[in-house]
Amino acid sequence: MSKSKNQLLAQRKQRLVKEIEQQRLDLAISSRDWLQATAPYDRAWQTIVTFKPIFIAVTGLISIYTLKRPKQFFSLGKKAIATWSLVRTVQGAIKASNK
C-alpha cells in the first residue's frame, strides 16, 4: 500500500475511534440520566418487594377464607367493585363540574 493510503486509513481509524469514544460518553450520560429519572420508581419497587412475605401470607389466608365461605367472599368482592365504581363516578362528576 502507498503512504497516502496508509495515512487515509489511519485518519479514518482515528475518526472512528473518536466517534466510538463520543458514543460511549453519550451512553454514560444517558445511563446516568435514566437512573436519576427512574430512581423514585426503583425506591417504590424496593418498598413493595419488602412486603412480599406479608402479601404471600395474606393471600394464603384469603384462599382459606374463600374455601370456607365462598358466597360471602364474592359478595364482598361485588360490594368493593360497586363502591370503587361509585367513587370513580363521583370523582368524574366533580371534575366535570369544576371545568
MDAnalysis code that builds the backbone (N, CA, C; Angstrom):
import MDAnalysis as mda
import numpy as np

u = mda.Universe.empty(297, n_residues=99, atom_resindex=np.repeat(np.arange(99), 3), trajectory=True)
u.add_TopologyAttr("name", ["N", "CA", "C"] * 99)
u.add_TopologyAttr("resid", np.arange(1, 100))
u.add_TopologyAttr("resname", ["MET", "SER", "LYS", "SER", "LYS", "ASN", "GLN", "LEU", "LEU", "ALA", "GLN", "ARG", "LYS", "GLN", "ARG", "LEU", "VAL", "LYS", "GLU", "ILE", "GLU", "GLN", "GLN", "ARG", "LEU", "ASP", "LEU", "ALA", "ILE", "SER", "SER", "ARG", "ASP", "TRP", "LEU", "GLN", "ALA", "THR", "ALA", "PRO", "TYR", "ASP", "ARG", "ALA", "TRP", "GLN", "THR", "ILE", "VAL", "THR", "PHE", "LYS", "PRO", "ILE", "PHE", "ILE", "ALA", "VAL", "THR", "GLY", "LEU", "ILE", "SER", "ILE", "TYR", "THR", "LEU", "LYS", "ARG", "PRO", "LYS", "GLN", "PHE", "PHE", "SER", "LEU", "GLY", "LYS", "LYS", "ALA", "ILE", "ALA", "THR", "TRP", "SER", "LEU", "VAL", "ARG", "THR", "VAL", "GLN", "GLY", "ALA", "ILE", "LYS", "ALA", "SER", "ASN", "LYS"])
u.atoms.positions = np.array([
    [0.832, -1.178, 0.000],
    [0.000, 0.000, 0.000],
    [0.881, 1.248, 0.000],
    [0.342, 2.275, -0.567],
    [1.098, 3.524, -0.606],
    [0.957, 4.272, 0.712],
    [1.834, 5.256, 0.880],
    [1.820, 6.030, 2.123],
    [0.521, 6.798, 2.286],
    [0.048, 7.374, 1.198],
    [-1.178, 8.171, 1.297],
    [-2.371, 7.293, 1.677],
    [-2.393, 6.098, 1.163],
    [-3.487, 5.184, 1.508],
    [-3.393, 4.785, 2.982],
    [-2.173, 4.538, 3.457],
    [-1.977, 4.228, 4.873],
    [-2.392, 5.399, 5.752],
    [-2.058, 6.604, 5.308],
    [-2.445, 7.793, 6.070],
    [-3.961, 7.941, 6.108],
    [-4.615, 7.693, 4.976],
    [-6.077, 7.779, 4.926],
    [-6.714, 6.754, 5.863],
    [-6.169, 5.550, 5.856],
    [-6.696, 4.511, 6.743],
    [-6.469, 4.878, 8.210],
    [-5.305, 5.435, 8.516],
    [-5.014, 5.843, 9.892],
    [-5.940, 6.973, 10.330],
    [-6.182, 7.924, 9.430],
    [-7.100, 9.026, 9.747],
    [-8.521, 8.504, 9.958],
    [-8.921, 7.589, 9.095],
    [-10.272, 7.015, 9.227],
    [-10.403, 6.265, 10.552],
    [-9.343, 5.519, 10.884],
    [-9.349, 4.777, 12.146],
    [-9.448, 5.742, 13.325],
    [-8.681, 6.827, 13.296],
    [-8.733, 7.819, 14.369],
    [-10.121, 8.440, 14.477],
    [-10.727, 8.759, 13.320],
    [-12.072, 9.340, 13.308],
    [-13.086, 8.365, 13.923],
    [-12.961, 7.088, 13.551],
    [-13.878, 6.081, 14.089],
    [-13.662, 5.875, 15.589],
    [-12.415, 5.888, 16.034],
    [-12.120, 5.741, 17.461],
    [-12.711, 6.912, 18.240],
    [-12.557, 8.137, 17.712],
    [-13.130, 9.317, 18.378],
    [-14.655, 9.230, 18.421],
    [-15.242, 8.749, 17.324],
    [-16.700, 8.601, 17.277],
    [-17.176, 7.581, 18.314],
    [-16.461, 6.492, 18.437],
    [-16.810, 5.470, 19.435],
    [-16.670, 6.031, 20.843],
    [-15.602, 6.786, 21.093],
    [-15.416, 7.396, 22.416],
    [-16.562, 8.346, 22.741],
    [-16.979, 9.137, 21.748],
    [-18.086, 10.066, 21.963],
    [-19.382, 9.305, 22.242],
    [-19.605, 8.230, 21.514],
    [-20.801, 7.422, 21.744],
    [-20.791, 6.819, 23.146],
    [-19.627, 6.401, 23.601],
    [-19.522, 5.854, 24.960],
    [-19.839, 6.923, 25.996],
    [-19.322, 8.132, 25.783],
    [-19.623, 9.234, 26.706],
    [-21.117, 9.550, 26.712],
    [-21.710, 9.611, 25.513],
    [-23.148, 9.878, 25.420],
    [-23.954, 8.792, 26.121],
    [-23.531, 7.555, 25.947],
    [-24.221, 6.439, 26.588],
    [-24.108, 6.525, 28.107],
    [-22.935, 6.889, 28.607],
    [-22.748, 7.022, 30.055],
    [-23.625, 8.138, 30.613],
    [-23.703, 9.255, 29.900],
    [-24.543, 10.371, 30.348],
    [-26.014, 9.972, 30.317],
    [-26.428, 9.319, 29.238],
    [-27.824, 8.875, 29.135],
    [-28.158, 7.865, 30.221],
    [-27.219, 6.983, 30.507],
    [-27.425, 5.988, 31.558],
    [-27.612, 6.664, 32.912],
    [-26.766, 7.639, 33.209],
    [-26.879, 8.371, 34.471],
    [-28.222, 9.105, 34.557],
    [-28.619, 9.764, 33.452],
    [-29.904, 10.470, 33.431],
    [-31.066, 9.507, 33.633],
    [-30.972, 8.337, 32.993],
    [-32.027, 7.333, 33.127],
    [-32.147, 6.866, 34.575],
    [-31.016, 6.602, 35.206],
    [-31.041, 6.149, 36.597],
    [-31.602, 7.224, 37.522],
    [-31.289, 8.485, 37.249],
    [-31.838, 9.570, 38.062],
    [-33.345, 9.692, 37.857],
    [-33.794, 9.546, 36.610],
    [-35.221, 9.684, 36.318],
    [-36.041, 8.543, 36.907],
    [-35.466, 7.354, 36.952],
    [-36.221, 6.196, 37.433],
    [-35.969, 5.876, 38.901],
    [-35.167, 6.677, 39.580],
    [-34.848, 6.414, 40.994],
    [-36.096, 6.339, 41.874],
    [-37.083, 7.249, 41.724],
    [-38.281, 7.123, 42.571],
    [-39.024, 5.806, 42.354],
    [-39.079, 5.356, 41.111],
    [-39.758, 4.090, 40.823],
    [-38.992, 2.914, 41.428],
    [-37.673, 2.992, 41.360],
    [-36.852, 1.931, 41.950],
    [-37.055, 1.856, 43.463],
    [-37.113, 3.020, 44.120],
    [-37.333, 3.026, 45.572],
    [-38.719, 2.479, 45.908],
    [-39.723, 2.865, 45.117],
    [-41.076, 2.358, 45.358],
    [-41.119, 0.843, 45.169],
    [-40.451, 0.355, 44.143],
    [-40.428, -1.088, 43.895],
    [-39.750, -1.823, 45.040],
    [-38.659, -1.277, 45.543],
    [-37.965, -1.907, 46.665],
    [-38.868, -1.955, 47.899],
    [-39.645, -0.908, 48.107],
    [-40.586, -0.892, 49.229],
    [-41.637, -1.985, 49.056],
    [-42.160, -2.111, 47.855],
    [-43.179, -3.135, 47.584],
    [-42.595, -4.529, 47.785],
    [-41.381, -4.743, 47.340],
    [-40.751, -6.062, 47.450],
    [-40.549, -6.450, 48.916],
    [-40.360, -5.465, 49.789],
    [-40.183, -5.797, 51.207],
    [-41.463, -6.378, 51.808],
    [-42.614, -6.091, 51.188],
    [-43.885, -6.608, 51.698],
    [-44.261, -7.960, 51.093],
    [-43.380, -8.552, 50.316],
    [-43.683, -9.819, 49.649],
    [-44.084, -10.925, 50.623],
    [-43.369, -11.163, 51.721],
    [-43.794, -12.227, 52.647],
    [-45.182, -11.969, 53.244],
    [-45.463, -10.716, 53.547],
    [-46.784, -10.378, 54.091],
    [-47.851, -10.648, 53.043],
    [-47.582, -10.258, 51.804],
    [-48.528, -10.480, 50.720],
    [-48.807, -11.969, 50.531],
    [-47.775, -12.781, 50.610],
    [-47.950, -14.231, 50.460],
    [-48.808, -14.785, 51.594],
    [-48.565, -14.327, 52.817],
    [-49.345, -14.803, 53.963],
    [-50.806, -14.382, 53.838],
    [-51.039, -13.137, 53.462],
    [-52.417, -12.643, 53.314],
    [-53.131, -13.398, 52.200],
    [-52.439, -13.666, 51.117],
    [-53.040, -14.426, 50.020],
    [-53.452, -15.818, 50.482],
    [-52.623, -16.453, 51.289],
    [-52.976, -17.766, 51.835],
    [-54.200, -17.702, 52.729],
    [-54.257, -16.683, 53.587],
    [-55.423, -16.530, 54.466],
    [-56.695, -16.264, 53.668],
    [-56.588, -15.438, 52.644],
    [-57.761, -15.166, 51.804],
    [-58.200, -16.444, 51.097],
    [-57.256, -17.251, 50.656],
    [-57.602, -18.517, 49.998],
    [-58.358, -19.440, 50.947],
    [-57.880, -19.541, 52.170],
    [-58.564, -20.383, 53.160],
    [-59.959, -19.837, 53.435],
    [-60.077, -18.526, 53.600],
    [-61.372, -17.894, 53.866],
    [-62.323, -18.134, 52.697],
    [-61.806, -18.034, 51.472],
    [-62.635, -18.247, 50.287],
    [-63.135, -19.686, 50.217],
    [-62.302, -20.636, 50.586],
    [-62.724, -22.034, 50.549],
    [-63.812, -22.314, 51.581],
    [-63.743, -21.637, 52.724],
    [-64.730, -21.879, 53.775],
    [-66.044, -21.142, 53.507],
    [-65.966, -19.911, 52.994],
    [-67.166, -19.094, 52.784],
    [-67.129, -18.429, 51.400],
    [-67.319, -19.184, 50.346],
    [-67.182, -18.596, 49.004],
    [-68.245, -17.547, 48.683],
    [-69.487, -17.759, 49.108],
    [-70.546, -16.803, 48.782],
    [-70.281, -15.451, 49.442],
    [-69.886, -15.492, 50.694],
    [-69.628, -14.253, 51.421],
    [-68.441, -13.506, 50.807],
    [-67.432, -14.235, 50.407],
    [-66.248, -13.606, 49.816],
    [-66.598, -12.910, 48.509],
    [-67.347, -13.586, 47.634],
    [-67.713, -12.981, 46.357],
    [-68.682, -11.828, 46.554],
    [-69.515, -11.918, 47.560],
    [-70.405, -10.809, 47.880],
    [-69.591, -9.577, 48.275],
    [-68.567, -9.781, 49.094],
    [-67.700, -8.664, 49.475],
    [-66.967, -8.103, 48.254],
    [-66.566, -8.964, 47.356],
    [-65.896, -8.513, 46.135],
    [-66.801, -7.650, 45.279],
    [-68.048, -8.066, 45.132],
    [-69.008, -7.279, 44.359],
    [-69.245, -5.924, 45.007],
    [-69.338, -5.913, 46.336],
    [-69.529, -4.643, 47.043],
    [-68.320, -3.728, 46.869],
    [-67.146, -4.296, 46.904],
    [-65.930, -3.498, 46.725],
    [-65.882, -2.892, 45.322],
    [-66.237, -3.678, 44.320],
    [-66.243, -3.171, 42.942],
    [-67.299, -2.086, 42.783],
    [-68.469, -2.284, 43.365],
    [-69.528, -1.283, 43.281],
    [-69.101, 0.014, 43.963],
    [-68.472, -0.099, 45.122],
    [-68.004, 1.092, 45.839],
    [-66.944, 1.818, 45.022],
    [-66.017, 1.080, 44.460],
    [-64.970, 1.686, 43.643],
    [-65.578, 2.407, 42.434],
    [-66.554, 1.786, 41.783],
    [-67.209, 2.410, 40.636],
    [-67.924, 3.686, 41.046],
    [-68.582, 3.655, 42.194],
    [-69.286, 4.835, 42.688],
    [-68.308, 5.974, 42.963],
    [-67.194, 5.657, 43.595],
    [-66.185, 6.682, 43.892],
    [-65.656, 7.290, 42.601],
    [-65.354, 6.468, 41.615],
    [-64.845, 6.976, 40.333],
    [-65.883, 7.856, 39.636],
    [-67.156, 7.469, 39.698],
    [-68.211, 8.258, 39.080],
    [-68.337, 9.617, 39.755],
    [-68.295, 9.619, 41.081],
    [-68.390, 10.877, 41.827],
    [-67.184, 11.765, 41.517],
    [-65.994, 11.194, 41.467],
    [-64.800, 11.975, 41.139],
    [-64.915, 12.579, 39.740],
    [-65.414, 11.806, 38.798],
    [-65.595, 12.312, 37.436],
    [-66.608, 13.435, 37.385],
    [-67.687, 13.300, 38.155],
    [-68.705, 14.350, 38.185],
    [-68.151, 15.628, 38.803],
    [-67.354, 15.491, 39.845],
    [-66.762, 16.667, 40.496],
    [-65.794, 17.363, 39.548],
    [-64.971, 16.606, 38.858],
    [-64.025, 17.198, 37.908],
    [-64.760, 17.887, 36.766],
    [-65.845, 17.262, 36.287],
    [-66.607, 17.848, 35.186],
    [-67.291, 19.140, 35.621],
    [-67.769, 19.195, 36.852],
    [-68.455, 20.404, 37.325],
    [-67.478, 21.542, 37.598],
    [-66.213, 21.225, 37.873],
    [-65.210, 22.263, 38.126],
    [-64.709, 22.905, 36.842],
    [-64.902, 22.274, 35.715],
    [-64.419, 22.828, 34.435],
    [-65.307, 23.878, 33.925],
])
